[in-house]
Amino acid sequence: MRYVYGLTAALLIGGATATLTVGPVGAQTAQNEPASMAAAAPRAGAPMSFADLAARLQPAVVNISTKQSIQVSQSRQLPPGFEEFFRRFGAPVPEGGGSGDEPATQRGGSLGSGFIISADGYVVTNNHVVSPSRTGATVDQITVTLPDRREFEAELVGRDAASDLAVLKIKGSNLPFVRFASGPEAVRVGDWVVAIGNPFGLGGTVTAGIVSALHRNIGAGIYDRYIQTDASINMGNSGGPMFDLNGNVVGINTALISPTGGNVGIGFAIPAEQAAPIVESLRKGQRPQRGYIGVSLQEITEDIADSLNVPKNRGELIRGVTPGGAAARAGIQQGDVVISVNNQPVTPDQSLAYLVSNLDVGAKIPIELIRGGERRTVTVTVGERPTDEELAKLNGIENETPVTEPAESEQSTGQKSARESLGVTVQTLTPEIARSLRLNDVNLRGLVVASVSPSSDAASKIQQGDIILSINQRATRTPEEAAAAVSAARAAGRKTVLLLVRRGNNPPAYIGIALAGAR
């Protein structure tokens, strides 16, 4: 199983907001007026039973298991899966042993669910169900078990980590199979759904519930857009299908949120309209194509919204633009706030990354943005998203080299002003300091943070060694320029300022900082 913890959230190993229709302002009848509810109310007693539906669908739902080899040091006999436990809580993974230790091989595995989508044996599941369970593990064998107990060794046809989907192939003919629903209108909030899978390795299990919400973003990835359901989904249900009452696959069960790791009525499934084209590409041996414009993005928090004077919960902030990329060619700039893509609004539930990823490569689309308080529209030609390996090459390493704080008697007026207003002591970034920080651009211009006041708003957001590139989108190469930007913000009645901060060789990010005395 893969886990993501919010308060305490577990992801199984194993968008546009759902529309609420309301009457116009001043409407003379209530939404739940008896006369209008007669057609909308469910039939009394329906459904009486899911038995016929389950009997028809269960033959196509399979159990998926893996056998894995795990190389470990003989002096460090952590049980399989415990490495992830240490990482999740921020503790170093015990390495143990000296250079003379001989590696040992442990055996492990995973259990999950899947479903057959063709009579000749193509099977859909989650990528994490058939992936190595820990560092140093390799998957030796994948086994698909049908409800009639027939077992098949499966071939991994293709996988897509970004969507957490994988396609397998077993050798067979005239196998029972099911189809995906067509179109996003196939499921609505309040519809009955049935989940079939292999919870806790118990074998074929049927649960039922309703669709609780659509287009949920749970922070599991940049393409989050899940169906939420209260149908019981537990560890081992990963990769199993979610059906509507017509027997169509409307989702792929993949995650749950729970304080215990078990079902509490909040489960999530990848929508069929999102999964189906990816599955088809994998089935053909192709890498899924996703639109890409070459920007790094950042959520607009309350502090950032206030410093930019833009609405909360609308749009995303461009924190970086890839040189020569589609966005750069269209004139999109760092600091722009994108509020719509191809006439679709950008919201926390419908991110820019999701909207762009679903566009055709080569399409010319309008992007509406706010720059300097003014709205403007640019036309972008959508490119193709690079592979994860290609994107990874753009990531640097975080800086851990301390910077010496100058003595107070040696600080300039600008430095003292920045410290009093922002809670940080800064100094001009020089090529020598850049080299000591192991920056990949020794000619970078900005201010390096020498210290942070623990009582300031910056204490939880900025650390020693960070580089401040701009304040309120004004370049800050000297402490005096920083002081001038802060003074201008105070004169404009702002309570916060927007800092563009780079940490090590990572892409810069915008951070909203409350001015001292403003709260």
C-alpha positions as MATLAB code, in Angstrom:
seq = 'MRYVYGLTAALLIGGATATLTVGPVGAQTAQNEPASMAAAAPRAGAPMSFADLAARLQPAVVNISTKQSIQVSQSRQLPPGFEEFFRRFGAPVPEGGGSGDEPATQRGGSLGSGFIISADGYVVTNNHVVSPSRTGATVDQITVTLPDRREFEAELVGRDAASDLAVLKIKGSNLPFVRFASGPEAVRVGDWVVAIGNPFGLGGTVTAGIVSALHRNIGAGIYDRYIQTDASINMGNSGGPMFDLNGNVVGINTALISPTGGNVGIGFAIPAEQAAPIVESLRKGQRPQRGYIGVSLQEITEDIADSLNVPKNRGELIRGVTPGGAAARAGIQQGDVVISVNNQPVTPDQSLAYLVSNLDVGAKIPIELIRGGERRTVTVTVGERPTDEELAKLNGIENETPVTEPAESEQSTGQKSARESLGVTVQTLTPEIARSLRLNDVNLRGLVVASVSPSSDAASKIQQGDIILSINQRATRTPEEAAAAVSAARAAGRKTVLLLVRRGNNPPAYIGIALAGAR';
ca = [
       0.000    0.000    0.000;
       1.172    3.588   -0.448;
       0.330    6.057    2.258;
      -0.147    9.813    2.354;
      -0.691   11.395    5.752;
      -2.605   14.628    6.187;
      -3.924   14.592    9.719;
      -3.549   10.835    9.477;
      -4.393    9.731    5.964;
      -3.709    6.399    4.295;
      -3.568    5.824    0.547;
      -4.295    2.268   -0.480;
      -1.595   -0.096   -1.815;
      -2.255   -1.287   -1.853;
     -11.040   19.752  -10.633;
     -13.953   21.580  -11.550;
     -16.038   21.621   -8.461;
     -19.148   19.466   -8.470;
     -22.003   21.769   -9.433;
     -24.727   22.502   -6.930;
     -27.771   23.816   -8.756;
     -29.569   26.565   -6.900;
     -32.389   28.819   -7.868;
     -31.843   32.400   -9.002;
     -31.767   35.189   -6.446;
     -35.326   36.048   -5.572;
     -36.767   32.683   -6.641;
     -40.262   32.193   -5.271;
     -40.091   28.461   -4.577;
     -37.794   26.417   -2.376;
     -35.391   23.963   -3.961;
     -37.022   21.160   -1.993;
     -40.591   22.165   -2.814;
     -42.620   18.902   -2.749;
     -43.887   19.385   -6.291;
     -40.360   19.751   -7.698;
     -38.969   16.930   -5.560;
     -41.395   14.308   -6.811;
     -39.402   13.631   -9.973;
     -36.006   13.854   -8.265;
     -36.662   11.603   -5.262;
     -35.348    8.008   -5.455;
     -37.866    5.259   -5.929;
     -39.021    3.854   -2.606;
     -36.981    0.839   -1.596;
     -34.606    1.040   -4.571;
     -32.347   -0.744   -4.959;
     -33.764   -3.796   -3.222;
     -30.547   -5.788   -3.735;
     -27.167   -5.650   -5.462;
     -27.010   -9.434   -5.733;
     -27.753   -9.786   -9.468;
     -25.380   -6.926  -10.305;
     -22.576   -8.403   -8.189;
     -23.059  -11.887   -9.629;
     -22.760  -10.496  -13.136;
     -19.673   -8.366  -12.482;
     -17.571  -10.335   -9.996;
     -16.116  -12.803  -12.545;
     -14.179   -9.942  -14.201;
     -12.643   -8.641  -10.934;
      -9.318  -10.248  -10.006;
      -6.856  -10.554   -7.172;
      -3.314   -9.355   -7.951;
      -0.285  -10.434   -5.946;
       3.452   -9.994   -6.390;
       6.560  -11.821   -5.246;
       9.497   -9.555   -4.525;
      13.162   -9.874   -3.617;
      14.547   -7.306   -1.184;
      18.289   -6.768   -0.718;
      19.174   -5.749    2.855;
      22.254   -5.655    5.041;
      22.442   -8.609    7.405;
      22.989   -6.180   10.274;
      19.839   -4.252    9.407;
      16.922   -6.635    9.379;
      14.074   -4.132    9.105;
      10.816   -5.866    8.200;
       9.631   -5.058    4.657;
       7.891   -1.691    4.522;
       9.493   -0.165    7.643;
      11.801    2.075    5.600;
       8.742    4.045    4.524;
       7.644    4.281    8.182;
      10.886    6.078    9.129;
      10.754    8.408    6.114;
       7.124    9.366    6.719;
       7.853   10.669   10.196;
      11.036   12.477    9.220;
      13.468   10.074   10.890;
      16.621    8.755    9.198;
      16.372    5.203    7.934;
      18.688    3.018   10.046;
      21.550    1.926    7.835;
      23.360   -0.304   10.312;
      26.371   -2.474    9.649;
      29.840   -1.726    8.459;
      31.512   -2.031    5.113;
      32.099   -5.727    5.679;
      28.419   -6.655    5.934;
      27.226   -9.135    3.344;
      23.846   -8.343    1.742;
      20.967  -10.709    2.423;
      17.823  -11.308    0.387;
      14.411  -11.094    1.990;
      11.184  -12.148    0.341;
       8.183   -9.864    0.219;
       5.106   -9.137   -1.813;
       1.972   -7.082   -2.230;
      -1.732   -7.693   -2.613;
      -4.298   -5.676   -4.499;
      -7.159   -5.818   -6.950;
      -7.744   -5.337  -10.650;
     -10.225   -6.009  -13.416;
     -10.147   -7.547  -16.882;
     -10.994   -5.194  -19.767;
     -10.795   -7.575  -22.739;
     -11.583  -11.204  -23.502;
      -7.927  -11.821  -24.399;
      -6.657  -10.897  -20.953;
      -5.718   -7.240  -20.513;
      -5.993   -6.270  -16.836;
      -6.106   -2.805  -15.217;
      -4.805   -2.058  -11.714;
      -2.947    0.618   -9.762;
       0.735    1.131  -10.460;
       1.605    0.895   -6.763;
       0.034   -2.584   -6.561;
       2.680   -3.967   -8.942;
       5.615   -1.743   -7.941;
       8.511   -2.600   -5.594;
       7.321   -2.287   -2.004;
      10.512   -0.627   -0.742;
      13.952    0.610   -1.698;
      16.139   -2.225   -2.921;
      13.204   -4.445   -3.867;
      12.561   -5.967   -7.269;
       9.328   -7.534   -8.485;
      10.033  -11.110   -9.531;
       6.518  -12.243  -10.414;
       2.993  -10.878  -10.774;
       0.106  -13.306  -10.353;
      -3.505  -12.673  -11.337;
      -6.105  -14.882   -9.653;
      -9.662  -15.059  -11.009;
     -12.701  -15.612   -8.769;
     -12.892  -19.218  -10.009;
      -9.350  -19.661   -8.531;
      -7.579  -19.917  -11.879;
      -4.111  -18.374  -11.611;
      -2.156  -16.666  -14.390;
       1.343  -15.252  -14.391;
       0.995  -11.706  -15.686;
       3.201   -9.583  -17.925;
       3.505   -5.878  -17.097;
       2.511   -4.160  -20.344;
       2.858   -0.566  -19.168;
       2.699    1.692  -16.146;
       2.129    5.388  -15.521;
       3.272    6.611  -12.110;
       1.722   10.068  -12.523;
      -1.806    8.640  -12.700;
      -0.974    5.524  -10.627;
      -2.245    3.182  -13.340;
      -0.808   -0.033  -14.788;
      -1.885   -2.504  -17.451;
      -1.092   -6.237  -17.247;
      -1.574   -9.065  -19.744;
      -2.446  -12.673  -18.973;
      -2.623  -15.496  -21.496;
      -6.216  -16.541  -21.956;
      -9.241  -16.389  -24.221;
     -12.959  -15.878  -23.719;
     -12.246  -14.301  -20.346;
     -14.970  -12.317  -18.554;
     -14.374   -8.564  -18.893;
     -15.988   -5.207  -18.182;
     -15.949   -1.817  -19.928;
     -15.375    1.740  -18.767;
     -18.283    4.158  -18.624;
     -18.234    6.831  -21.301;
     -18.130   10.534  -20.448;
     -17.955   12.471  -17.154;
     -21.750   12.622  -16.996;
     -21.782    8.896  -16.190;
     -21.703    9.568  -12.438;
     -23.206   12.266  -10.235;
     -23.049   13.135   -6.554;
     -25.619   10.979   -4.785;
     -25.536    8.104   -7.292;
     -25.271    4.564   -5.995;
     -21.937    2.849   -6.669;
     -20.649   -0.667   -6.011;
     -16.989   -1.447   -5.248;
     -15.569   -4.938   -5.771;
     -12.086   -5.923   -4.669;
      -9.752   -7.792   -2.378;
      -9.679   -5.929    0.978;
      -7.038   -7.170    3.427;
      -6.425  -10.139    1.111;
      -9.802  -11.669    1.967;
     -10.794  -12.318   -1.637;
     -13.683  -11.013   -3.732;
     -15.711   -8.592   -1.602;
     -18.640   -6.383   -2.628;
     -19.480   -3.075   -0.916;
     -21.971   -0.380   -1.863;
     -22.479    3.305   -1.147;
     -23.036    6.587   -2.886;
     -20.854    9.127   -4.637;
     -20.065   11.654   -1.912;
     -18.236   14.205   -4.075;
     -16.553   14.672   -7.433;
     -13.222   16.176   -8.474;
     -11.605   15.821   -5.054;
      -7.996   16.997   -4.642;
      -6.303   15.037   -1.836;
      -2.725   16.149   -2.415;
      -1.548   12.826   -3.830;
      -0.242   14.278   -7.104;
      -0.542   17.024   -9.685;
      -3.391   15.249  -11.476;
      -5.635   14.792   -8.414;
      -9.285   14.663   -9.438;
     -10.909   11.800   -7.557;
     -14.413   10.491   -7.021;
     -15.152   10.367   -3.296;
     -17.430    7.625   -2.011;
     -18.674    6.202    1.262;
     -18.689    2.669   -0.164;
     -16.377    0.680    2.094;
     -12.866    0.708    0.568;
      -9.925   -0.729    2.496;
      -6.312   -1.726    1.990;
      -6.253   -4.305   -0.786;
      -9.101   -2.668   -2.698;
      -6.484   -0.698   -4.668;
      -6.886   -1.190   -8.401;
     -10.380   -2.633   -8.129;
     -13.339   -1.249  -10.068;
     -16.144    1.021   -8.930;
     -19.377    0.310  -10.834;
     -22.572    2.238  -11.370;
     -25.902    0.431  -11.259;
     -25.702   -0.205  -14.998;
     -22.523   -2.207  -14.467;
     -20.203    0.355  -16.058;
     -16.778    1.011  -14.521;
     -16.980    4.628  -13.359;
     -13.792    4.619  -11.288;
     -10.725    2.712  -10.089;
     -10.511    2.461   -6.297;
      -7.155    3.805   -5.188;
      -7.105    5.669   -1.864;
      -8.685    6.250    1.506;
      -8.371    8.797    4.284;
      -8.493    7.323    7.749;
      -6.997    7.785   11.216;
      -6.663    4.000   11.526;
      -5.804    2.784    8.015;
      -9.256    1.204    7.723;
     -12.484    2.445    6.197;
     -14.255    5.391    7.849;
     -16.453    6.266    4.887;
     -13.985    8.388    2.886;
     -12.609    6.501   -0.104;
     -11.411    7.703   -3.484;
     -11.418    6.398   -7.042;
      -9.751    7.575  -10.261;
     -12.585    8.665  -12.613;
     -13.135    6.492  -15.680;
     -12.915    9.408  -18.123;
      -9.464   10.205  -16.738;
      -8.245    6.602  -16.616;
      -9.572    5.236  -19.903;
      -7.306    7.158  -22.356;
      -4.235    6.436  -20.221;
      -5.110    2.741  -20.062;
      -5.574    2.662  -23.845;
      -2.135    4.228  -24.392;
      -0.479    1.762  -22.006;
      -2.282   -1.128  -23.668;
      -0.748   -0.090  -26.997;
       2.719    0.140  -25.444;
       2.741    3.930  -25.701;
       3.665    6.569  -23.148;
       0.565    8.635  -22.263;
       0.699   12.071  -23.875;
       0.003   15.026  -21.609;
      -0.090   18.697  -22.404;
       2.704   20.815  -20.958;
       3.539   24.508  -21.138;
       6.721   24.699  -19.063;
       5.863   26.459  -15.814;
       6.237   25.710  -12.119;
       3.193   26.581  -10.053;
       2.296   27.629   -6.568;
      -0.956   27.754   -4.622;
      -2.226   31.213   -3.748;
      -2.395   31.333    0.043;
      -4.179   34.048    2.000;
      -0.925   35.932    2.554;
       0.041   35.755   -1.106;
      -3.460   36.786   -2.228;
      -3.321   39.794    0.083;
       0.128   40.858   -1.103;
      -0.900   40.533   -4.766;
      -4.359   42.002   -4.153;
      -6.042   39.083   -5.943;
      -8.989   36.896   -4.825;
      -8.326   33.764   -2.780;
      -9.135   30.303   -4.154;
      -8.983   31.496   -7.747;
      -6.008   30.957  -10.001;
      -2.462   29.761   -9.495;
       0.763   31.697   -9.205;
       3.537   31.176  -11.755;
       6.689   30.772   -9.685;
       8.954   29.889  -12.597;
       8.953   29.701  -16.401;
      11.082   27.211  -18.347;
      13.305   29.141  -20.782;
      12.295   28.451  -24.372;
       9.152   26.579  -23.305;
       5.610   27.104  -24.555;
       4.708   29.513  -21.756;
       7.879   31.556  -22.239;
       7.238   31.837  -25.980;
       3.711   33.075  -25.273;
       4.989   35.796  -22.935;
       3.939   34.287  -19.590;
       6.146   35.606  -16.817;
       7.176   34.658  -13.315;
       4.691   36.229  -10.897;
       1.688   36.040  -13.239;
      -1.533   34.682  -11.743;
      -3.296   32.356  -14.196;
      -7.063   32.411  -13.687;
      -8.330   30.396  -16.665;
      -7.039   27.892  -19.223;
      -8.920   27.411  -22.478;
     -11.904   29.233  -20.919;
     -11.957   26.864  -17.923;
     -11.460   28.514  -14.497;
      -8.400   27.556  -12.450;
      -9.470   26.630   -8.921;
      -8.065   24.508   -6.065;
     -10.187   21.619   -7.364;
      -9.335   22.213  -11.028;
      -5.649   22.988  -11.189;
      -3.747   24.496  -14.080;
      -1.649   21.319  -14.336;
      -4.766   19.166  -14.658;
      -6.371   21.422  -17.268;
      -3.205   21.646  -19.374;
      -2.465   17.911  -19.102;
      -5.764   17.088  -20.798;
      -5.171   19.370  -23.784;
      -3.991   18.054  -27.135;
      -0.320   18.541  -27.887;
      -0.055   21.274  -30.498;
      -3.367   22.925  -29.604;
      -3.406   26.731  -29.457;
      -5.363   27.789  -26.374;
      -6.103   31.071  -24.559;
      -4.735   31.564  -21.060;
      -6.142   34.426  -18.994;
      -3.878   35.895  -16.343;
      -3.412   38.816  -13.978;
      -0.166   40.773  -14.132;
       0.395   43.885  -12.070;
      -3.308   44.041  -11.239;
      -4.382   43.981  -14.896;
      -6.058   41.134  -16.746;
      -4.677   39.991  -20.056;
      -4.982   36.963  -22.343;
      -2.159   35.176  -24.131;
      -2.277   32.341  -26.651;
      -0.145   29.298  -25.861;
       0.750   26.381  -28.117;
       0.622   23.293  -25.901;
       3.736   21.117  -25.819;
       4.215   17.534  -24.605;
       5.109   16.852  -20.992;
       8.666   15.491  -20.633;
       9.300   12.210  -18.873;
       9.767   12.197  -15.097;
      13.454   11.498  -15.645;
      13.789   14.552  -17.897;
      11.944   16.727  -15.391;
      14.068   15.395  -12.540;
      17.186   16.752  -14.243;
      15.824   20.252  -13.675;
      15.766   19.763   -9.884;
      18.751   20.853   -7.847;
      19.834   20.057   -4.319;
      18.741   21.951   -1.254;
      21.340   24.153    0.387;
      22.549   23.278    3.845;
      25.569   25.629    4.018;
      25.166   28.237    6.782;
      25.725   31.942    6.118;
      27.410   34.091    8.752;
      25.281   36.913   10.126;
      27.071   40.279   10.072;
      27.545   41.986   13.416;
      24.854   44.551   14.223;
      27.405   47.341   14.287;
      28.356   46.412   10.719;
      24.785   46.309    9.357;
      23.617   49.049    7.025;
      20.429   51.054    7.445;
      18.792   48.889    4.787;
      19.749   45.703    6.607;
      18.350   46.984    9.902;
      15.129   48.073    8.185;
      14.664   44.641    6.580;
      15.261   42.922    9.898;
      12.745   45.134   11.718;
      10.056   44.812    9.009;
      10.509   41.239    7.795;
      12.295   39.547   10.677;
      15.264   38.540    8.509;
      18.827   39.775    8.305;
      20.033   39.892    4.713;
      23.193   40.650    2.806;
      23.950   41.071   -0.860;
      24.609   37.770   -2.647;
      28.109   37.785   -4.103;
      29.763   35.209   -6.404;
      31.866   34.085   -3.427;
      28.780   33.451   -1.287;
      27.054   31.749   -4.236;
      29.989   29.354   -4.557;
      29.955   28.632   -0.821;
      26.242   27.828   -1.104;
      26.987   25.512   -4.058;
      24.599   27.450   -6.305;
      24.706   26.450   -9.961;
      24.647   30.126  -10.997;
      27.419   32.096   -9.292;
      26.181   35.278  -11.001;
      22.721   35.069   -9.420;
      21.573   38.462   -8.072;
      19.618   38.792   -4.844;
      19.846   38.835   -1.056;
      21.004   35.923    1.050;
      19.258   35.372    4.386;
      21.839   35.387    7.192;
      19.391   34.927   10.085;
      15.660   34.771   10.833;
      13.966   36.153   13.937;
      12.156   33.274   15.697;
       9.266   35.578   16.651;
       8.625   36.781   13.083;
       6.129   35.496   10.524;
       9.127   34.562    8.378;
      10.371   32.064   10.975;
       8.171   29.244    9.699;
       8.662   30.081    6.015;
      12.273   31.167    5.446;
      15.573   29.739    6.615;
      19.195   30.774    6.742;
      20.829   30.514    3.318;
      17.646   31.233    1.320;
      17.984   33.747   -1.517;
      15.410   36.574   -1.774;
      15.162   37.495   -5.445;
      12.363   40.065   -5.264;
       9.888   41.733   -2.935;
       6.456   42.550   -4.354;
       7.906   41.665   -7.748;
      10.614   44.321   -7.462;
      14.147   42.952   -7.816;
      16.106   43.107   -4.553;
      19.854   43.061   -5.087;
      20.773   45.196   -2.097;
      19.324   45.595    1.423;
      18.407   49.162    0.487;
      16.263   47.929   -2.415;
      14.536   45.546    0.001;
      13.877   48.387    2.451;
      12.459   50.546   -0.353;
      10.103   47.754   -1.473;
       8.844   47.294    2.089;
       8.349   51.028    2.527;
       6.323   51.180   -0.687;
       4.130   48.303    0.564;
       3.481   50.064    3.859;
       2.636   53.302    2.018;
       0.105   51.358   -0.078;
      -1.533   50.016    3.079;
      -0.358   46.425    2.565;
      -0.087   44.131    5.593;
       1.994   41.544    3.772;
       4.670   41.511    1.111;
       5.358   38.889   -1.538;
       8.872   37.463   -1.548;
      10.320   35.371   -4.364;
      12.666   32.980   -2.578;
      15.097   30.410   -3.922;
      16.422   27.619   -1.718;
      19.625   26.064   -2.996;
      19.263   25.017   -6.625;
      15.540   24.352   -6.367;
      13.078   26.453   -8.396;
      12.167   29.706   -6.609;
       8.818   30.003   -4.830;
       6.650   32.908   -3.758;
       6.099   33.393   -0.033;
       3.767   35.875    1.648;
       5.309   37.470    4.760;
       3.374   39.595    7.257;
       5.071   42.906    8.021;
       6.037   43.454   11.626;
       3.335   45.409   13.451;
       0.785   44.808   10.667;
      -1.099   42.087   12.574;
];
